[in-house]
């Protein structure tokens, strides 16, 4: 069974685990519902999860090898109790070695880090996706320089994992402009999201479109810096020749935010 790949919105800090006070109380409820239902929607339960977050960059692609990674509470200004959240899933040194080997076989240099903990782009969505923390998780970094083609290539190299029971997850936000969560940006976000939906749908032109995402309408309004979009490139690269679909869409904090899934059976 070949698992699909997923690019999901990980929300704002620990937004799913607190009373939201920066807008309507239900701002993140629909995103949370999507994340909670993800595993049940898959053709089979993953044996492991490989996740790429917009919050870890390294000089080269780097894989976390810790058996029990710590949590990094890399968000600011939230209630004190949100800095005591727990997520006790194990790592998988074996999967980490497999990731490095696949990248090396594709001519992509990759390092390892036994000390790196999980940032909120990992543990916050996964607390909803796997509430029992019973699926091993390995995190792969972004590569410094933030080149879209490099991340598409990494995804292509990692594609065999999908036939090995590994769910490849890109964790970011399809709109990530910290000054752009206002009504002034609503229409721009709608336009960018429509471009994104079209770009991921056609496997024949997807790589070229995503490699030049900054030429999309309002591309740089959506992503003044592209670290939260690049996890999409890994998920897309691992699904060559397969259609991508917007599996979830909502308006949060005045802008449209989407999740994309690749390789779903028709």
N, C-alpha and C positions, 0 to 999 in steps of 0.2 A: 504494500500500500504506500503510495506516494503522498506525503502530507503537503498541504498548501504552504505558502509563506505569507507573512502578515506584516503590514506596516500600521501601527496603531498610535493613537494619541494618548500620551501618558498623563495628561492633565497638568494642573498647576500645583507644584509642590505636593503636599499630602491631601489634596482637595477632596478626595473621596472619603476621608476618614475624619472629617470635622464638619461643623456647621458652617456652611459657606456664607460669608458676610460681605463679599465684594460684588454682590449682585443678587439676583433671585436665589432663594435657598435651594432650588432644584437645578441650578446651573449645570452641575456635573452628573445628575442622576442618569441621564440617557447614555452617556459615555460609560458610566459604571455598569449599567445593565448590559451593554455590548461586551465589555470585558468579562463580566461574570459568565456570560453564555458562550464564550469563545471555545473552550475545550469541548463542551458538549456538542458544538456544531461541527467538529472535525470528523473526518472519516474513521479515525481511530485515536485513542488517547496517546499522546506523545510519550516516548520513553525518556526524552530529555528535551530541554529548550536551549537553543543558542540565541542569545539576545544581543543586539547592537543598540546602544543608547546614545543619544545626542550629548550625553554628559561625560563621556570619557574619550579623550583624544590622546594619542601617543605618537612619537616620531615615526613608528611603523605600526602596522596592524599588530596588536598585542592581545593575547588571550589570557584570561584569568585562570589560574590553576589551583586555587585554594580549595580544599575539601569543604571547609565551612567558612565562606566569606562573611566578613563583618558588613554591617550596614553603614553607609555614609549619608548622614543627614545634611545633604548639600542644598538646603533651602533655608530661607531666612524670613523672619517676621511672622511665623505661624505660631499657634498656641503651643504652650510648653509640652503638653502631652503628646504632640505629634513627633517629638524628638525621642519618644520612647516606644514607637511602633516596633513590632517584631515581625520578622519573616525568616523562618528557619530552614528553608530548603537547602539541601546539600549542593555542593559543586560537583564537578565530575572531571577529575584529572585525566581520565581516559578519553573523554570526549575532547578535552582541551588538546591533548596530543593529536587526536585525529584531525582537529581543525588546523593545527599547525602543519601537519603532513599534507593535507589537501592544498593548502595555500602554497607550500613549498613545491609541490608537484606542478603547480601552475606558474611557477617562477616568481611567486610573491613572497618576499621576505616577511617573517612574522616573529615576534618575540613572545615571551611569557612573563607573567607577573603573579607571584604567589601571595602577594600582600594586598593587592587591590581589592577593595570592598565594593559592594553593590551600591550605586548611586540611586537617587529616587526615580530615575527613568527605568530602573530595573525593578526594585522591590515594591514600589507603589502600584504599578499596574499588575504585577504578578501576585500581589496579595489578593486581588480580585479574581484573576485568571485561575490561580491555583491556591485557594484559601487554605487547603490542608498542607501546603508547602511540601508536597510529596512527589514532585517531579524534579529531578536534578537540573540545575541551571548553570550554564557557562556564559560568561560575557566576553564579547570581542570588542575591542576599541575601534574608534574611527582612526584614520591615518591623518596625521598632520599635513597641512596643505589643502585638505578638504576638496580633493579633486573628485568630481562625480564619476569619471570613467574608471578611476582606480577602485572605487567602491562597487561599481557594477561588475568589474572584473573579479573582485573578491567574492561577490555573490555567485558568479558563475563557477568559481572554483569549489564553492561549498555546496553546490547543488546535490551531490551524491548523498549528503546527510538526510535529505528528504525521504530517501528510500530506506533509511536506517532508523526510522522512527523519531527523528529529531525535527522539532518545529523551529523554523528560523523566523525570528521576530525582529523587526526594526521598530524601535521605540523612540518616537519624537513627537512632533506636532506639525500638521500640514500647513498651519499658519503660525508663525513664531516671530512676531514683531512686538517687542515689549512695549513700544509706544503706540502700537496699532490695534489695540483692543477697544476701539471707540466707534461710535456710529459713523464717523467720517470714513472708516475703512470697510464698512459692511459690503458695499457694492464691489469694491476691489477684491475682497475675499471671495465673493460669489464668482467673479470672473476668473480668478486664479484657480479656484476649485474646479470650475468647468474645464479649464485647460488641463488640469491634472487628471481628471477623469478620462478625457480623451487621450491623453498621452499614454496612460498605463494600459488602455484597452487594446491597442494594436501592437502585437508583439513585433511586427515587421519594422515599425518605426520607433518603438519605445526607447531603445537605448540612445538613439540619436536625439530624441526629444528630451530625455532626462539628462543627458550629458550637457545640454544647453538650456537647462531649466531657467537660467537667469535671463534668457531672452523671452520667456513666457510673459504674457500680460500681467503686470504687477508682481513679477517674480521677486524683485528686490524689496517690494513692499511686504510681501509675505515672509521673506527670509533675508533681512539685512545681513545676516551671517548664516551660513547654510548648514550648521551642525545638526539642526533638528530635522532637516530634510534628507540628509545623507543616509540615515538608516533605511529609507525607502529604496535607495539604490542597491543596497545589499539584498533586500527582499526581492526586488525586481530581477536582479542579476541571477539569482538562484532559480528563476522560473522562466528561462529562455524558451520562447516559442509558445508560451501559455498566456492566456488573457488575464489581465488584471481588472478587477471590478471594485467600485466603491461599495464596500460592505456596510458602512455606517457613515452617517452624515448628521451633523447637528450645528446649530448656531449657539455658540457659547461666548459670553463676554463680547457680544456684538459682531462676531466674525464666524464664518463657516469653517468647521473643522471636520476632517474626514479620516476614515480608516480604509486602507486598501488591502485586498486579498488577491493573491495570485495562485493560479493552478487549481482553482475549485472545479470540481466536476460539473458539467453543464446540467 
